Every structure is written in structure tokens, then in C-alpha cells.
Amino acid sequence: ACICAGPQGAAAHASPPVSLTQLEDRARAFAPSARLAQADVTVAEQRSAALQAGSGAQLFGGAGVDNAREAVTDTLSRDYQRTQMHLGVRWPLLGTRAAQQRTVDDAQHAVEQSRLRRLQMENEAVLAVRRAYVRHLRSVERIRLADAFLRVRAEAQEQLASRHAAGVLLEADRLDLGGLFNIVQATHDSQSAARDLARAEIERLTGQPAAAVQTQEPAWPQTCLAPGAAALDRSPAVTLAQQEVDAAQQRQQHARLEGVQASVSLAQSFSRDIGGSTGHSTRVGVDFSLPLQWRSQRDAALAQAQGEIDRAQALLALRRSELEAAAQQALAAYRLRDKEMAGHQHRQQAAAEALRIAQLRLNAFDGDGYSKLLTTRYALYQAAVQVVD
């Protein structure tokens, strides 16, 4: 009776119980951390789009009015007013173009990293939902075991009182046996609180109330029991570190033109003297600037970029080793608990057999027989709880 599942309280709800898969899907979309990560992705995408739109060729122009006094001879000057307007296009070259492209590439990498961080937050939210689901599941199982033990509480207290009144049971034994129900009741209350906290955690992570949560054993994916190198490389933490390596390598390519600023421009200008004639001009120009120690600056930039590559590769190796070590530790703990389960189940079977024998001997030993029955029943309860634990 202690290990049989009683009727589920969730059946009283009008809505069907929510499965773990449904809770996981909700957590990916509605968890607070996932929503925040999605907002970061949106901001990064808009920033990248703005930088892409602002790179490349640029349109420039201007207009003005001049009020001038110009010397013609040593004794003669000319006063005039002139309006001017110019319009042109400027294209970046060499280091200027490389700097723009580096900024755009960094923004695009930021978008990809924000998406990976969103995936990481979604995975963490799903993991938190799974843990809360398991806590809810185990609390419900412990509550059922406690209910099965407490179901005979009134009858047992009546039997203990009558046997004590008949002189076949000591007062100390009556109090000790009656205290077993108090211990189980305290466990029942604590597990009820743990179940409610787990359900509240699920509601917080899924963004909506869960009227009823299924109490079904979750399935273990095969990739959890035998994770390979490919599964570890698909982890967001490893992928994020790999993108850091790619970004550092791309920045190294742009560093070769560090410090060389250049641009080519095409402009058309118009001018008109107020009260006079109109003029115009077309201009094609090339501008550049180069530091006197350009070679030293370039070498330093390349060395810095190589240092960033080495650091990113070291971080990638660290993330892979951390995940591999965590997987090995988790699998070792899982296999250890799996081996221990047989012993706990054997103990539970022995306690069930002891309870069956105590029921058969109940009539043969009036006082001690009932005491033995309650003791073995409590032992079966403890063994069943140990299996759940």
C-alpha cells in the first residue's frame, strides 16, 4: 500500500496536466532570462544594421555665402558677394575602409554572440524547468507515500489506546509508536511546501500559471547517457568560444592596413556672384595619411591581433575541457546511483516481506504483534522514500 500511487489530485482540475515538453517550450519563449536575451538580440541586430548602412561611400555637400573685399592693385580693391554650393561622394580606401569593415564585422559577431547567449539562456531556463519538474515529481511521490502511511492513523491510535488500556502495551511504547505518525506528518507538510515551491518556480519560468503538472517520469535522451565530442562542440558555450576565435582571426586580417587612412572623392561645385555671372567646377581628389612609424604601428597591431587569437583559442580549449569534465562527473554520479538503486529496491522488498509476516503474526502476539506491525510498516515507508530519494 505504501508504494502504490493513489488518485492524482490533478484529476480534479478541468484543464489537462501540463507535460514536461510543453513546459520546456514555454520556458524557451517566456522565461525572464530568455526574454531579456531576445531583447539583446534585437538591439544587436539593429546596431549591426545601422553600422552596415553607415559604411562604404558617403555623400557630402555644403553651401555658403561670401562677402569679400579683394585687392586688384595697390590702390584698387573689389567688393563682391558670392554664393557657393558643392555636392560630392567620398569612398574610403585602404585602412579607412578596413576600419569600417572591422566595425561592421564586430557588430555582426556581436549579433551572432547575442543569439548564442539567447540559446544559452533558453537552455538554462529549460534545465531549471526540468529540475523544478523533478522536484515537483519527487515531492508528489513522497506525499503519496506519506498519505499511504497516514491513512491508518486514526485506527492505529485507537488500537494503541485500547491495547494500553488492556495492559498489553506500555505507555512509552504507545507514545513512541504514535510519534511515528507525527514524523511522517511533518515530512508530508514539508514535501507539500516543496511541491508548491517547485510549481511556483515552473510558473515563473514558463510565464503562465500551471494549473496541473504531470507526474510522469521524464525520459533520458541517449545523448545525455553517452555524450560525444560532437555533442559537446554544439554546446552554446563552446560555439561562443569558437566564434571568438573566428572574430580574432578576422580582426588580424584588417590589422595589416592599420594606420593607413585614405579616401577618394568626386565633387561638383557651383558659384554665383550676386549681381554677376555663374561658375562651376568638378573635382576628383585623393586624400591619405600615413604615420611616420607606420611599420612599427602595423607590427604592433598584428602582434596584438595574434595575442587575441591565442587567448580565444585557449578559452575554446578551456570551455571544451570544462564541459567534458562536467559530463564525466555527471555520468559517474549517475552510474553510481544506478548501482545503488538495486540495493535500495532490495531493502524495500525485504521491508514489504517483513510487513506481510507481521500481519500474519498479528493475532499471535497481541501487544508486541501490533507494535511490530506499525514498526515494520514505518520501515517499509522509510525504504520506499529511500528509493525515491
Summary of the structure (lengths in Angstrom):
residues: 389
radius of gyration: 39.3
end to end distance: 18.5
largest distance: 144.1
contacts: 1110
relative contact order: 0.13
helix: 68%
strand: 15%
